[in-house]
Amino acid sequence: MEYEKWDELLAPYDHAVEELKVKFKNIRKEFLAKGEYSPIEFVTGRTKKVGSIISKATRLNVSDIETEIEDIAGIRIMCQFVDDIYTIVDLIKNRSDMTVVSEKDYIENFKDSGYRSFHVIIKYPINSIAGSKEILCEIQIRTLAMNFWATIEHSLKYKYEHYIPEEIAVRLRRAADAAFLLDQEMSEIREDIMKAQVMYQVKSVTVRDVLNRIQELYSLGDTRKAIIYQRRLDKIDTERDVTEILSLKKDIDDLLEQYKRTGKDDRDSYSY
């Protein structure tokens, strides 16, 4: 393919990467907004560089880049726990805006190098001024520990041009086993970690809701009560008492509901 055509060829893949990053980040936001644990820790993505595409096409004797190279568009989803990986795989399979073509479980069947991850190849529709087309995209799902190891291995492969000396390769395999052992140990206390994180998130979401309601009181012109509730929140927040924050939210909700029922002009007659 002529070099000047590469920008045109890769444009849909660039769009797909950006769209998919937003979609998976929004999944995380939805979980957190509801005060729930999110299986997604963070998301990255990239479009394969032209040099890498040419190198892979040559190595694999590829005749059609768009149908035979599945990772021109790549998304990487990081998780805290191994179980989260399979939760995300199920989320992907249940979506209607992408279709799973194939999957490879390199966690149950890890590579000889020690590499562990879960790969899903999807077809993803892209709409542009040139029309609609489906492209292939690779989604890699792995824990933070797996990602740390894979990043180091990738750097070493680059340094040694894919032929890592055996002594270093042995150490890498040991490091991969150690990283997976860490994942297993963390999975043992997964429930406690998740409860702590959910508790923190519930507190964060509730504080945000209380601040929004205090702002609503200011908008209604009830500055005196807004200040009182703000001072009460400051004290509770310092004490990190989620129960008290929820109680404060209920008190303000009750007051605002009274305003709605009887009209804001009667607000001074209510107790606080």
C-alpha positions in Angstrom: 0.0 0.0 0.0 1.3 3.5 -0.9 2.5 5.4 2.1 0.3 8.4 1.4 -2.8 6.2 1.9 -1.9 5.1 5.4 -3.6 8.1 7.1 -6.8 7.3 5.2 -6.6 3.6 6.1 -5.9 4.2 9.8 -8.5 7.0 10.4 -11.3 4.6 11.2 -9.1 2.7 13.7 -8.2 6.0 15.4 -11.9 6.8 15.7 -12.7 3.3 17.1 -9.9 3.6 19.7 -11.2 6.9 20.9 -14.9 5.8 21.0 -14.1 2.6 22.8 -12.0 4.3 25.4 -14.9 6.6 26.2 -17.4 3.8 26.3 -15.4 1.7 28.8 -14.5 4.7 30.9 -18.2 5.5 31.1 -18.9 1.9 32.3 -16.5 2.6 35.2 -18.2 6.0 35.9 -21.6 4.3 35.9 -20.5 1.8 38.6 -18.9 4.5 40.7 -21.8 6.9 40.3 -24.1 4.3 41.9 -21.7 3.8 44.7 -20.7 0.3 43.4 -17.4 -1.4 42.9 -16.1 -1.1 39.4 -14.3 -4.0 37.7 -12.5 -1.5 35.5 -9.6 0.4 37.0 -8.5 2.3 34.0 -8.5 2.2 30.2 -5.9 2.9 27.6 -5.8 2.5 23.8 -3.7 3.0 20.7 -3.6 2.6 17.0 -0.7 0.4 15.8 2.1 2.4 14.2 2.7 2.0 10.5 6.1 0.5 11.0 4.7 -2.1 13.3 1.9 -3.0 10.9 4.4 -3.4 8.0 6.7 -5.5 10.1 3.9 -7.8 11.3 2.4 -8.1 7.8 5.8 -9.1 6.5 6.5 -11.6 9.3 3.1 -13.3 8.9 3.0 -13.0 5.1 -0.3 -11.0 5.3 -2.1 -10.2 2.0 -5.0 -8.2 3.5 -4.0 -6.0 6.4 -7.6 -5.0 7.4 -8.8 -8.6 7.7 -5.7 -10.5 8.8 -4.2 -8.1 11.3 -6.6 -8.0 14.3 -4.8 -5.5 16.6 -4.4 -2.4 14.4 -6.8 -0.9 16.9 -6.1 -1.9 20.5 -7.8 -1.2 23.8 -6.3 -2.3 27.2 -8.5 -2.5 30.3 -6.8 -2.8 33.7 -8.5 -4.5 36.7 -7.6 -5.0 40.3 -8.5 -8.7 40.5 -8.4 -11.7 38.2 -12.1 -12.3 38.7 -12.8 -8.7 37.3 -11.3 -9.8 34.0 -14.0 -12.4 33.4 -16.7 -9.9 34.6 -15.5 -7.5 31.9 -15.4 -10.2 29.2 -19.1 -10.9 30.0 -19.9 -7.2 29.8 -18.3 -7.1 26.3 -20.2 -10.2 25.2 -23.5 -8.7 26.3 -23.1 -5.4 24.5 -25.0 -4.7 21.3 -22.6 -2.2 19.8 -19.8 -4.6 19.3 -19.5 -8.3 18.2 -17.0 -10.8 19.7 -15.1 -12.6 16.9 -12.7 -14.6 19.1 -11.1 -14.8 22.5 -7.9 -16.1 24.0 -7.5 -16.8 27.7 -3.8 -16.4 28.4 -4.5 -16.5 32.1 -5.6 -20.1 32.3 -3.3 -20.9 29.4 -0.4 -18.5 30.0 2.5 -18.3 27.5 5.9 -19.9 28.0 7.3 -16.4 28.6 5.0 -16.0 31.6 2.7 -13.6 29.8 -0.9 -13.5 31.2 -3.8 -11.6 29.9 -7.2 -12.1 28.3 -7.6 -11.1 24.6 -10.9 -10.4 22.9 -11.2 -9.6 19.2 -14.3 -7.7 18.3 -15.9 -6.2 15.2 -16.8 -2.6 15.8 -18.9 -0.4 13.4 -17.5 3.0 12.5 -19.5 5.7 10.8 -17.7 8.5 9.0 -18.2 10.9 6.1 -16.8 8.2 3.9 -19.6 5.8 5.0 -19.9 2.9 7.4 -17.5 0.0 7.9 -16.8 -2.7 10.5 -13.2 -2.9 11.7 -11.4 -5.4 13.9 -10.1 -4.3 17.3 -8.2 -6.2 20.0 -9.2 -5.7 23.7 -6.6 -6.8 26.2 -7.9 -7.3 29.8 -5.4 -7.8 32.6 -4.7 -7.0 36.2 -2.4 -4.2 37.3 0.3 -6.8 38.2 0.0 -8.5 34.8 0.2 -5.1 33.1 3.4 -4.1 35.1 5.1 -7.4 34.0 3.9 -7.1 30.4 5.2 -3.5 30.1 8.6 -4.6 31.3 8.7 -7.6 28.9 7.7 -5.3 26.0 10.5 -2.9 26.8 13.0 -5.8 26.9 11.7 -7.2 23.6 12.2 -3.8 22.0 15.8 -3.6 23.4 16.7 -7.1 22.3 14.7 -7.1 19.0 12.3 -9.8 20.3 15.1 -12.2 21.3 15.5 -11.8 25.0 18.6 -13.6 26.4 17.8 -16.9 28.2 19.1 -15.7 31.6 16.8 -12.7 31.5 13.9 -14.7 30.1 14.2 -17.1 33.1 14.1 -14.2 35.5 11.1 -12.8 33.6 9.2 -16.1 34.0 9.9 -16.1 37.8 8.7 -12.5 37.9 5.5 -13.5 36.1 4.9 -16.2 38.6 5.5 -13.8 41.5 3.1 -11.2 39.9 0.4 -13.9 39.6 1.0 -15.0 43.1 0.4 -11.4 44.2 -2.9 -11.5 42.2 -3.9 -14.7 44.0 -3.1 -13.2 47.4 -5.1 -10.1 46.7 -8.0 -12.2 45.5 -8.1 -13.9 48.9 -8.9 -10.6 50.6 -11.0 -9.3 47.6 -14.2 -9.0 49.5 -12.6 -6.9 52.3 -10.9 -4.6 49.7 -14.1 -4.2 47.7 -16.2 -3.4 50.8 -13.7 -0.7 51.8 -13.6 0.8 48.3 -17.4 0.8 48.0 -17.7 2.4 51.4 -15.4 5.1 50.3 -17.3 5.6 47.1 -20.7 5.7 48.8 -19.3 8.5 51.1 -17.9 10.4 48.1 -21.2 10.2 46.1 -23.3 11.1 49.2 -21.1 14.1 50.0 -21.5 15.3 46.4 -25.3 14.9 46.7 -25.4 16.8 50.0 -23.4 19.6 48.5 -25.8 19.8 45.5 -28.7 20.0 47.9 -27.1 22.7 50.0 -26.6 24.6 46.8 -30.3 24.2 46.1 -31.1 25.8 49.4 -28.9 28.7 48.5 -30.8 29.0 45.2 -34.1 29.0 47.1 -32.8 31.9 49.1 -32.5 30.0 52.4 -28.9 31.0 53.1 -29.3 30.6 56.9 -30.2 26.9 56.7 -27.7 26.3 53.9 -24.9 27.6 56.1 -26.0 25.4 59.0 -26.1 22.3 56.9 -22.7 23.1 55.4 -21.2 23.4 58.9 -22.8 20.2 59.9 -21.4 18.5 56.8 -17.9 19.9 57.5 -17.9 18.3 60.9 -19.3 15.0 59.8 -16.8 14.8 56.9 -13.9 15.3 59.2 -15.2 12.4 61.3 -15.6 10.2 58.2 -19.0 9.0 59.3 -20.9 7.7 56.4 -24.0 7.0 58.5 -24.1 10.6 59.6 -23.7 11.9 56.1 -26.6 9.8 54.9 -28.7 11.1 57.8 -27.8 14.7 56.9 -28.8 14.0 53.3 -32.2 12.7 54.5 -32.8 15.8 56.6 -32.1 18.1 53.7 -34.2 16.0 51.4 -37.1 16.1 53.8 -36.8 19.9 54.0 -36.7 20.3 50.2 -39.7 18.0 49.9 -41.6 20.3 52.3 -40.7 23.3 50.1 -42.0 21.5 47.1 -45.3 20.6 48.8 -46.1 23.9 50.4 -44.1 26.5 48.4 -40.7 28.0 49.3 -42.2 31.2 50.8 -43.2 29.1 53.9 -39.7 27.8 54.5 -39.1 29.9 57.7 -41.8 27.9 59.5 -40.0 24.6 59.2 -37.7 23.3 61.9 -34.1 22.3 61.0 
